[in-house]
Amino acid sequence: MDFTILGPVRVLDEGRPIRLAARARAVLGVFLLHPGTVLSRDRLIASVWDDPPRSAVPNLQQYVTALRRAGIGVESAPYGYLLRLEPDRLDLLTFDEAAHRARLEAARGDLAAAHRLFGRALALWRGRPAEDVPLAATVQARIAELEERRENARLAWIDVRLRLGLHDELVGELAPLVDSAPLNERLWHRLMLALHRAGRRAEALEAYRRARSTLVAELGIEPGHDLRTLHTALLNDADPMPSSTVRAVGEVGELGGAAGRREGVSSAVGHVLGEDGGVVRSRDAGVSLSREPAWAGVCLLPADIAEFVGRERESAELVAALKGGGGAPPIVTVSGQPGVGKSTLAVHVAHRLRERYPDGQLFVRLAGASAAPRDASDLLAELLRVLGVDFAALPTGVEERAAVYRARLADRAVLVLLDDAAAEDQVQPLIPGTPRSAVLVTSRGPLPALPGATSYALDVPPLADARDLLAGVAGAERMAGDPEAAEAIVRSCGRLPLALRIAGARLATRPAWPPAELARRLRTASPLNELRSGPLDVRATFEASYAALSEPARRAFRLLGSVPADGVAAWTVAALAGVSAHDVDASLEELAAAGLITAGDADAAASPRYRMHDLLRGFAGELFATEESARSRTAALRRATAEACARTTEAARELPPAFAPPPPGLPARTPPCPEGGAWLAAERAVLVALAVAAARAGLVREAALLAQALAPFLIVRGFHDDAVRLLGMVAEAAAEAGDTATEIRMRLIRGDAEVDRRRAGAVAEEFRLLLARGSETGDRHAAAYALLGIAATLESDLGSALAAATMAAERFETLGDEHGLLAAWTEIAGIQFYLSRYDAAAATLRRALAMAEGHSAVHSAVHRAVHSAVHRARFLRSLGIACYETGRADEAIGHYRAAIDLSRELRWSYGERVALRRLAQAEAALGHYDTAVARLARCAEMFEDAGDTQGQAMVAYTLGEISRRRGDERAALEHFTACLDRLDPLNEPVWTARARDQVARSRAALG
């Protein structure tokens, strides 16, 4: 499509005009007046209506929709809308490009080319910009600006033709122009000069008379210096300047951004610099020599925050790094995620360093986080103008401008603060060349390729500083009055400084609003909906960074929002995207460079972790839900869950299968595998999050397979809360989907997790219901596990427990389920211990150990050895107990040591600490009291670290036994009492009864 704005607003599609309603054309006109600019909704409304109606917002949306339906690509962008146009598709952009090239050709001396280009540029004007659409008064300033650009181009074209000697042509053109603009001295000047060059001196003098008469009559002023000087020259019959050097007097830079340069001079900095760094314009360019005044120290820094909170360590380190003292200017880069406070800290540090850099403190925003980072050439032009360089003397190339910039700063003590850099090539030309200056750069991602730079990664502040920041904005007394609400606000903001400032500002503007109300809103709704106040908006800040990404990086960012985990590895993103890990590397690097993820950590499996702030993850989750279709979301989660299940199944082969009928194709168990355990430890949160997300998305089977594969690791490593929550959610999703078999399987495993953390009483009824449901549905396999679960809950009826476990073992043997059989034998041995049938327990354990080690042939249906090291560690410990209870402490110690070694290989801390206590008990029986007590002290620390109160109780029980052996009954009473205090009578009735007996015995002995 082609667009015109330099006159009536028109849209042509392959030469055919597109018809639009008047208001839609007005909105289009605003976009065309500001090509490539993001226009906010408020700005568009103010540009279209002088007095906006109440329906302005929906009306505007309707007009934007109409433009899109017409094929006009109006994009939604952070803060508003954007219409991107190629330069050759809009007459305004074509005009600017042609006029710019014309000035360059004029500066180079190619007047014929400049003449053609100016003529082509001005021919695009067909009237006043947007003259046929109703626009508000606020737009008139923009229209006036464009008309001024047209007049400047016209004057530059006139100057070119004067130099070409086209005087007669110009007289005819200029005469009507001065009649239409009689107060424009520049036009009068060109008319007088053209008349003089055409041999019409008397008419030139008459033109001066008319110009003076008009100015005196209308404005009460005499003509300006340029007109008077030209008049004097005409009176003396002298040419004011050779025709080859005529240029627009008073129009500095109209012949090009490098006026003063001719061919062969463009790269010679010495031709535009004086000896002291002042700019000298060359006579060869048609301008008389003049020297710009030397610039004094200038401070462009934004204001520092009056009560800057926290960051003392960071500030001190940055100040020290920027003090320099070497042979090159110190360069420090501060990177971090959006809203972390990089700019605020950098400005604060720069103010602290002002005395060290008295020659000036420069500041410029590089817009690196936007979709259109600023060009280094424009940044240099901005800085050079501040440093006193005349626009007319600016070279056009980046290298030449950088040379002028370095020359101006040479040997001066100047601090340059470059805020929000996009990349190294944007920063490099802005670095001074001498060591007395320094550079401080902020960027969302690191700038590793910036030579000689010291990198500083900024994270969220510590909790105490975050509290102080919130209190500093909202009011210290107010926050101190409700510390719980203040803590909740800080937590919901993730300690992100921008979020904390906004939260504080919202409270400050509502003095009667209790902090608890904001804390509630942040907790119950999307925090991003609440974290905006005036121009500050966390979501808008994130949107700006997101909009600047490439499409593959945007999708990777959205996909990360589907997994609410603290950090992910590349395989997760690759699985979500349906590509290889190699294919997502570039996107992850781009996200890290934009500060949207961090990639500085390695996990327990030595893989890099990509982490994201909680608020950013919430934003990514919003995008995943709104910008990915339902089909795409489901497919991504299905791929990731299947990949996670395959990896988990492989990594967990050292662990026994979960407490449920095993899924088809379950691989054989293996000896301890450190790599697999490390991977599971690193990925635990991601795997749980994926299973939960899959269940919520309706992928019940996929979620259940992953949960069943992961559950043994969670239970063995003591993550019972994760296991119970995950399995419960998947079970509920299966129930809603009507998948009874999956629901029963998840509830069985969840019940086993509760039993493992000694909450058997809480799930006794659950196992009974599962037995009934398994029997009703004909699922004999699930019913066998439910029966074994019931046995584990019958501690107060050991006879019934033994009968149930024995029956379950028989069913597992019939079904050929090795794991179920081993679990049943483990339960049977435990019940036999409680019944003091130690020889029977030992026989059961030896049989189970033989199967676990692959040497059993108990039944033809049992066709595959289990080889689970957890099973073997458990059986060895239990066999040690059988030996100890039958008076063979030496033999028991051997079994305990083997169990401890195997548990340590498995990183099974529960198995290790339980066996360690038993080892201490056996050593005490042999009279090694000091060794036993020392070992129990270590044991107590392990149980305490794990939050295992039952284990702490058993350590106290063993210490009571040792004290009694030593003849110290009072100490024994203290230990047995401590044991009783820590036990839960409901879930540990056997040991509670034993501890009571020991307390009674000690009291009786003490009288």
Secondary structure, 3 states (H helix, E strand, C coil): CEEECCCCCEEEECCEECCCCHHHHHHHHHHHHCCCCCEEHHHHHHHHCCCCCCCHHHHHHHHHHHHHHCCCCEEEECCEEEECCCHHHEHHHHHHHHHHHHHHHHHHCCHHHHHHHHHHHHCCCCCCCCCCCCCCHHHHHHHHHHHHHHHHHHHHHHHHHHHHCCHHHHHHHHHHHHHHCCCCHHHHHHHHHHHHHCCCHHHHHHHHHHHHHHHHHHHCCCCCHHHHHHHHHHHCCCCCCCHHHCCCCCCCCCCCCCCCCCCCCCCCHHHCECCCCCEECCHHHCCCCCECCCCCCEECCCCCCCCCCCCHHHHHHHHHHHCCCCCCCCEEEEECCCCCCHHHHHHHHHHHCCCCCCCEEEEEECCCCCCCCCCHHHHHHHHHHHCCCCHHHCCCCHHHHHHHHHHHHCCCCEEEEEEEECCHHHHHHHCCCCCCCEEEEEECCCCCCCCCEEEEECCCCCHHHHHHHHHHHHCHHHHHHCHHHHHHHHHHCCCCHHHHHHHHHHHHCCCCCCHHHHHHHHHHCCHHHHCEECCEEHHHHHHHHHHCCCHHHHHHHHHHCCCCCCEECHHHHHHHHCCCCHHHHHHHHHHHHCCCCEEEEECCCCCEEEECCHHHHHHHHHHHHHHCCHHHHHHHHHHHHHHHHHHHHHHCCCCCCCCCCCCCCCCCCCCCCHHHHHHHHHHHHHHHHHHHHHHHCCCHHHHHHHHHHHHHHHHHCCCHHHHHHHHHHHHHHHHHHCCHHHHHHHHHHHHHHHHHCCCHHHHHHHHHHHHHHHHHHCCHHHHHHHHHHHHHCCCCCHHHHHHHHHHHHHHHHHHCCHHHHHHHHHHHHHHHHHCCCHHHHHHHHHHHHHHHCCCCCCCCCCCCCCCCHHHHHHHHHHHHHHHHHCCCHHHHHHHHHHHHHHHHHHCCHHHHHHHHHHHHHHHHHCCCHHHHHHHHHHHHHHHHHHCCHHHHHHHHHHHHHHHHHCCCHHHHHHHHHHHHHHCCCCCCHHHHHHHHHHHHHHHHHCC
